[in-house]
Amino acid sequence: MNIVKHPDMHEKLNVVKSKKIIFGHQSVGYNIVKGLDRIVNETGVTGFNLVESKNTMNSKGGIFAHCKKYQILLLSSKQITIVSISP
């Protein structure tokens, strides 16, 4: 099944967009972020805040921030979700 046409995809993306997420990655992570951006655009989900940053503290509402893993040094306890892919 095409993931974009999955019946729950719009609902799942709406849940993700309400969270504060930091996705630490290496070079392959950019491919994942591009794929996520494509899915968000193709499903028509609005307000999905996808940015390259290591800080979600100043964000009002949800954010999906991504950056190279080595850039994430200290995270405040106010950060909600950390996802990291190691080589």
PyRosetta script that sets phi, psi and omega in degrees:
from pyrosetta import init, pose_from_sequence

init()
pose = pose_from_sequence("MNIVKHPDMHEKLNVVKSKKIIFGHQSVGYNIVKGLDRIVNETGVTGFNLVESKNTMNSKGGIFAHCKKYQILLLSSKQITIVSISP")
pose.set_psi(1, 137.5)
pose.set_omega(1, 175.3)
pose.set_phi(2, -65.3)
pose.set_psi(2, 122.9)
pose.set_omega(2, -175.0)
pose.set_phi(3, -59.1)
pose.set_psi(3, -33.6)
pose.set_omega(3, -179.7)
pose.set_phi(4, -67.1)
pose.set_psi(4, -30.6)
pose.set_omega(4, -179.0)
pose.set_phi(5, -91.2)
pose.set_psi(5, 2.4)
pose.set_omega(5, 178.4)
pose.set_phi(6, -59.9)
pose.set_psi(6, 133.9)
pose.set_omega(6, -173.4)
pose.set_phi(7, -60.6)
pose.set_psi(7, -26.5)
pose.set_omega(7, -178.1)
pose.set_phi(8, -98.1)
pose.set_psi(8, 0.0)
pose.set_omega(8, -172.1)
pose.set_phi(9, -61.9)
pose.set_psi(9, -44.9)
pose.set_omega(9, -178.9)
pose.set_phi(10, -60.5)
pose.set_psi(10, -45.8)
pose.set_omega(10, 179.7)
pose.set_phi(11, -62.9)
pose.set_psi(11, -42.9)
pose.set_omega(11, 179.9)
pose.set_phi(12, -64.7)
pose.set_psi(12, -41.1)
pose.set_omega(12, 178.0)
pose.set_phi(13, -66.1)
pose.set_psi(13, -33.8)
pose.set_omega(13, 176.4)
pose.set_phi(14, -66.2)
pose.set_psi(14, -34.0)
pose.set_omega(14, 175.4)
pose.set_phi(15, -67.9)
pose.set_psi(15, -46.7)
pose.set_omega(15, -179.7)
pose.set_phi(16, -60.8)
pose.set_psi(16, -42.0)
pose.set_omega(16, -176.2)
pose.set_phi(17, -67.6)
pose.set_psi(17, -14.5)
pose.set_omega(17, 179.1)
pose.set_phi(18, -88.1)
pose.set_psi(18, -6.9)
pose.set_omega(18, -177.7)
pose.set_phi(19, -96.3)
pose.set_psi(19, 163.9)
pose.set_omega(19, 169.9)
pose.set_phi(20, -104.6)
pose.set_psi(20, 112.4)
pose.set_omega(20, -174.1)
pose.set_phi(21, -124.2)
pose.set_psi(21, 135.2)
pose.set_omega(21, 169.0)
pose.set_phi(22, -115.5)
pose.set_psi(22, 123.3)
pose.set_omega(22, 179.8)
pose.set_phi(23, -109.5)
pose.set_psi(23, 102.9)
pose.set_omega(23, 177.3)
pose.set_phi(24, -88.6)
pose.set_psi(24, 133.2)
pose.set_omega(24, -173.8)
pose.set_phi(25, -152.3)
pose.set_psi(25, 173.0)
pose.set_omega(25, 169.6)
pose.set_phi(26, -106.9)
pose.set_psi(26, -159.9)
pose.set_omega(26, -171.3)
pose.set_phi(27, -59.3)
pose.set_psi(27, -37.1)
pose.set_omega(27, -179.1)
pose.set_phi(28, -65.3)
pose.set_psi(28, -26.4)
pose.set_omega(28, 179.0)
pose.set_phi(29, -59.0)
pose.set_psi(29, -30.0)
pose.set_omega(29, 177.6)
pose.set_phi(30, -61.9)
pose.set_psi(30, -34.4)
pose.set_omega(30, 177.4)
pose.set_phi(31, -66.0)
pose.set_psi(31, -38.6)
pose.set_omega(31, 178.3)
pose.set_phi(32, -65.4)
pose.set_psi(32, -44.2)
pose.set_omega(32, 179.4)
pose.set_phi(33, -63.0)
pose.set_psi(33, -42.7)
pose.set_omega(33, 177.0)
pose.set_phi(34, -60.2)
pose.set_psi(34, -41.4)
pose.set_omega(34, 178.7)
pose.set_phi(35, -64.7)
pose.set_psi(35, -42.7)
pose.set_omega(35, 177.4)
pose.set_phi(36, -61.9)
pose.set_psi(36, -44.2)
pose.set_omega(36, 178.7)
pose.set_phi(37, -60.3)
pose.set_psi(37, -41.9)
pose.set_omega(37, 179.2)
pose.set_phi(38, -63.1)
pose.set_psi(38, -44.6)
pose.set_omega(38, -179.6)
pose.set_phi(39, -63.3)
pose.set_psi(39, -43.7)
pose.set_omega(39, 178.7)
pose.set_phi(40, -59.0)
pose.set_psi(40, -46.7)
pose.set_omega(40, -179.4)
pose.set_phi(41, -64.9)
pose.set_psi(41, -41.2)
pose.set_omega(41, -176.9)
pose.set_phi(42, -74.1)
pose.set_psi(42, -25.3)
pose.set_omega(42, 178.6)
pose.set_phi(43, -86.9)
pose.set_psi(43, -13.3)
pose.set_omega(43, 178.9)
pose.set_phi(44, 79.3)
pose.set_psi(44, 16.1)
pose.set_omega(44, 177.3)
pose.set_phi(45, -68.3)
pose.set_psi(45, 129.0)
pose.set_omega(45, -179.7)
pose.set_phi(46, -104.1)
pose.set_psi(46, 155.4)
pose.set_omega(46, 176.7)
pose.set_phi(47, 76.6)
pose.set_psi(47, 17.2)
pose.set_omega(47, 178.4)
pose.set_phi(48, -82.6)
pose.set_psi(48, 111.4)
pose.set_omega(48, -174.1)
pose.set_phi(49, -91.3)
pose.set_psi(49, 93.2)
pose.set_omega(49, -178.2)
pose.set_phi(50, -109.5)
pose.set_psi(50, 111.8)
pose.set_omega(50, -174.9)
pose.set_phi(51, -137.6)
pose.set_psi(51, 156.8)
pose.set_omega(51, 172.9)
pose.set_phi(52, -92.5)
pose.set_psi(52, 108.8)
pose.set_omega(52, -177.2)
pose.set_phi(53, -165.8)
pose.set_psi(53, 155.3)
pose.set_omega(53, 175.7)
pose.set_phi(54, -105.8)
pose.set_psi(54, 10.8)
pose.set_omega(54, -176.4)
pose.set_phi(55, -134.9)
pose.set_psi(55, 125.0)
pose.set_omega(55, 175.6)
pose.set_phi(56, -110.0)
pose.set_psi(56, 4.2)
pose.set_omega(56, -173.4)
pose.set_phi(57, -61.6)
pose.set_psi(57, -38.0)
pose.set_omega(57, -175.3)
pose.set_phi(58, -88.0)
pose.set_psi(58, 1.1)
pose.set_omega(58, -177.5)
pose.set_phi(59, -77.8)
pose.set_psi(59, 132.2)
pose.set_omega(59, 171.9)
pose.set_phi(60, -89.4)
pose.set_psi(60, 115.8)
pose.set_omega(60, -179.0)
pose.set_phi(61, 86.0)
pose.set_psi(61, -160.1)
pose.set_omega(61, -175.8)
pose.set_phi(62, -74.3)
pose.set_psi(62, 154.5)
pose.set_omega(62, 176.9)
pose.set_phi(63, -155.4)
pose.set_psi(63, 141.9)
pose.set_omega(63, 171.1)
pose.set_phi(64, -115.1)
pose.set_psi(64, 95.9)
pose.set_omega(64, -179.2)
pose.set_phi(65, -96.8)
pose.set_psi(65, 143.4)
pose.set_omega(65, 176.8)
pose.set_phi(66, -135.9)
pose.set_psi(66, 150.1)
pose.set_omega(66, 177.7)
pose.set_phi(67, -163.5)
pose.set_psi(67, 165.8)
pose.set_omega(67, 176.6)
pose.set_phi(68, -61.6)
pose.set_psi(68, 138.0)
pose.set_omega(68, -173.6)
pose.set_phi(69, -53.0)
pose.set_psi(69, -40.9)
pose.set_omega(69, -175.5)
pose.set_phi(70, -68.0)
pose.set_psi(70, -14.6)
pose.set_omega(70, -179.8)
pose.set_phi(71, -81.1)
pose.set_psi(71, -16.2)
pose.set_omega(71, -179.3)
pose.set_phi(72, -85.6)
pose.set_psi(72, 102.2)
pose.set_omega(72, -176.5)
pose.set_phi(73, -98.6)
pose.set_psi(73, -61.8)
pose.set_omega(73, -179.9)
pose.set_phi(74, -127.6)
pose.set_psi(74, 134.4)
pose.set_omega(74, 179.1)
pose.set_phi(75, -120.4)
pose.set_psi(75, 136.1)
pose.set_omega(75, 177.7)
pose.set_phi(76, -70.7)
pose.set_psi(76, 156.6)
pose.set_omega(76, 176.8)
pose.set_phi(77, -66.7)
pose.set_psi(77, -12.6)
pose.set_omega(77, 177.7)
pose.set_phi(78, -77.6)
pose.set_psi(78, -13.4)
pose.set_omega(78, 174.9)
pose.set_phi(79, -69.5)
pose.set_psi(79, 138.0)
pose.set_omega(79, -172.9)
pose.set_phi(80, -96.5)
pose.set_psi(80, -47.9)
pose.set_omega(80, -173.4)
pose.set_phi(81, -131.3)
pose.set_psi(81, 132.9)
pose.set_omega(81, 174.2)
pose.set_phi(82, -123.0)
pose.set_psi(82, 124.5)
pose.set_omega(82, 177.0)
pose.set_phi(83, -119.8)
pose.set_psi(83, 127.4)
pose.set_omega(83, -178.4)
pose.set_phi(84, -133.9)
pose.set_psi(84, 134.4)
pose.set_omega(84, 176.0)
pose.set_phi(85, -111.5)
pose.set_psi(85, 121.3)
pose.set_omega(85, 178.8)
pose.set_phi(86, -98.9)
pose.set_psi(86, 148.8)
pose.set_omega(86, 179.1)
pose.set_phi(87, -67.9)
pose.dump_pdb("model.pdb")
